[in-house]
Amino acid sequence: MPSERQEQEQRDKAPPQTEDIQPDAEITEQGEEIKEDLEQLLDEIDEILEEDSEAFVENYIQRGGQ
C-alpha cells in the first residue's frame, strides 16, 4: 500500500487539469496575417537569390558578414 508521501508525489507528477480553451478569433486572424506577410517576405528573398545570388553574397561579405 503506497504511503501518503508516495500518493502526494504521484499527484504532483500528474498533469494539471485543463479546460478546453477556444482560440480568440482576433488573435487567430492576426496570426494568419503575420504568416502571410512572412511567406511574402520569404518569397521575395527567394526571388532575389534566384536572380543574382552571386551579387547578393558579394554585398553581404562587403558589409562585414561572415
Distance bins in CASP14 RR format, pairs under 12 A and 6 or more apart:
PFRMAT RR
TARGET T0000
AUTHOR 0000-0000-0000
RMODE 2
METHOD distances of the structure
MODEL  1
1 7 0 0 0 0 1 0 0 0 0 0 0
2 8 0 0 0 0 1 0 0 0 0 0 0
2 9 0 0 0 0 1 0 0 0 0 0 0
2 10 1 0 0 1 0 0 0 0 0 0 0
2 11 0 0 0 0 0 1 0 0 0 0 0
3 9 0 0 0 0 1 0 0 0 0 0 0
3 10 0 0 0 0 0 1 0 0 0 0 0
4 10 0 0 0 0 0 1 0 0 0 0 0
4 11 0 0 0 0 0 1 0 0 0 0 0
5 11 0 0 0 0 0 1 0 0 0 0 0
5 12 0 0 0 0 0 1 0 0 0 0 0
6 12 0 0 0 0 0 1 0 0 0 0 0
6 13 0 0 0 0 0 1 0 0 0 0 0
7 13 0 0 0 0 0 1 0 0 0 0 0
7 14 0 0 0 0 0 1 0 0 0 0 0
8 14 0 0 0 0 0 1 0 0 0 0 0
11 17 0 0 0 0 0 1 0 0 0 0 0
21 27 0 0 0 0 0 1 0 0 0 0 0
22 28 0 0 0 0 0 1 0 0 0 0 0
23 29 0 0 0 0 0 1 0 0 0 0 0
23 30 0 0 0 0 0 1 0 0 0 0 0
23 31 0 0 0 0 0 1 0 0 0 0 0
23 32 0 0 0 0 0 1 0 0 0 0 0
24 30 0 0 0 0 1 0 0 0 0 0 0
24 31 0 0 0 0 0 1 0 0 0 0 0
25 31 0 0 0 0 0 1 0 0 0 0 0
25 32 0 0 0 0 0 1 0 0 0 0 0
26 32 0 0 0 0 0 1 0 0 0 0 0
26 33 0 0 0 0 0 1 0 0 0 0 0
27 33 0 0 0 0 0 1 0 0 0 0 0
27 34 0 0 0 0 0 1 0 0 0 0 0
28 34 0 0 0 0 0 1 0 0 0 0 0
28 35 0 0 0 0 0 1 0 0 0 0 0
29 35 0 0 0 0 0 1 0 0 0 0 0
29 36 0 0 0 0 0 1 0 0 0 0 0
30 36 0 0 0 0 0 1 0 0 0 0 0
30 37 0 0 0 0 0 1 0 0 0 0 0
31 37 0 0 0 0 1 0 0 0 0 0 0
31 38 0 0 0 0 1 0 0 0 0 0 0
31 39 0 0 0 0 0 1 0 0 0 0 0
32 38 0 0 0 0 0 1 0 0 0 0 0
32 39 0 0 0 0 0 1 0 0 0 0 0
33 39 0 0 0 0 0 1 0 0 0 0 0
33 40 0 0 0 0 0 1 0 0 0 0 0
34 40 0 0 0 0 0 1 0 0 0 0 0
34 41 0 0 0 0 0 1 0 0 0 0 0
35 41 0 0 0 0 0 1 0 0 0 0 0
35 42 0 0 0 0 0 1 0 0 0 0 0
36 42 0 0 0 0 0 1 0 0 0 0 0
36 43 0 0 0 0 0 1 0 0 0 0 0
37 43 0 0 0 0 0 1 0 0 0 0 0
37 44 0 0 0 0 0 1 0 0 0 0 0
38 44 0 0 0 0 0 1 0 0 0 0 0
38 45 0 0 0 0 0 1 0 0 0 0 0
39 45 0 0 0 0 0 1 0 0 0 0 0
39 46 0 0 0 0 0 1 0 0 0 0 0
40 46 0 0 0 0 0 1 0 0 0 0 0
40 47 0 0 0 0 0 1 0 0 0 0 0
41 47 0 0 0 0 0 1 0 0 0 0 0
41 48 0 0 0 0 0 1 0 0 0 0 0
42 48 0 0 0 0 0 1 0 0 0 0 0
42 49 0 0 0 0 0 1 0 0 0 0 0
43 49 0 0 0 0 0 1 0 0 0 0 0
43 50 0 0 0 0 0 1 0 0 0 0 0
44 50 0 0 0 0 0 1 0 0 0 0 0
44 51 0 0 0 0 0 1 0 0 0 0 0
45 51 0 0 0 0 0 1 0 0 0 0 0
45 53 0 0 0 0 0 1 0 0 0 0 0
45 56 0 0 0 0 1 0 0 0 0 0 0
46 53 0 0 0 0 0 1 0 0 0 0 0
46 56 0 0 0 0 0 1 0 0 0 0 0
47 53 0 0 0 0 0 1 0 0 0 0 0
47 56 0 0 0 0 0 1 0 0 0 0 0
48 54 0 0 0 0 0 1 0 0 0 0 0
48 55 0 0 0 0 1 0 0 0 0 0 0
48 56 1 0 0 1 0 0 0 0 0 0 0
48 57 0 0 0 0 0 1 0 0 0 0 0
48 59 0 0 0 0 0 1 0 0 0 0 0
48 60 0 0 0 0 0 1 0 0 0 0 0
49 55 0 0 0 0 0 1 0 0 0 0 0
49 56 1 0 0 1 0 0 0 0 0 0 0
49 57 0 0 0 0 1 0 0 0 0 0 0
49 59 0 0 0 0 0 1 0 0 0 0 0
49 60 0 0 0 0 0 1 0 0 0 0 0
50 56 0 0 0 0 0 1 0 0 0 0 0
52 58 0 0 0 0 1 0 0 0 0 0 0
52 59 0 0 0 0 1 0 0 0 0 0 0
53 59 0 0 0 0 0 1 0 0 0 0 0
53 60 0 0 0 0 0 1 0 0 0 0 0
54 60 0 0 0 0 0 1 0 0 0 0 0
54 61 0 0 0 0 0 1 0 0 0 0 0
55 61 0 0 0 0 0 1 0 0 0 0 0
55 62 0 0 0 0 0 1 0 0 0 0 0
56 62 0 0 0 0 0 1 0 0 0 0 0
56 63 0 0 0 0 0 1 0 0 0 0 0
56 65 0 0 0 0 0 1 0 0 0 0 0
57 63 0 0 0 0 0 1 0 0 0 0 0
57 65 0 0 0 0 1 0 0 0 0 0 0
57 66 0 0 0 0 0 1 0 0 0 0 0
58 64 0 0 0 0 0 1 0 0 0 0 0
58 65 0 0 0 0 0 1 0 0 0 0 0
59 65 0 0 0 0 1 0 0 0 0 0 0
60 66 0 0 0 0 1 0 0 0 0 0 0
END
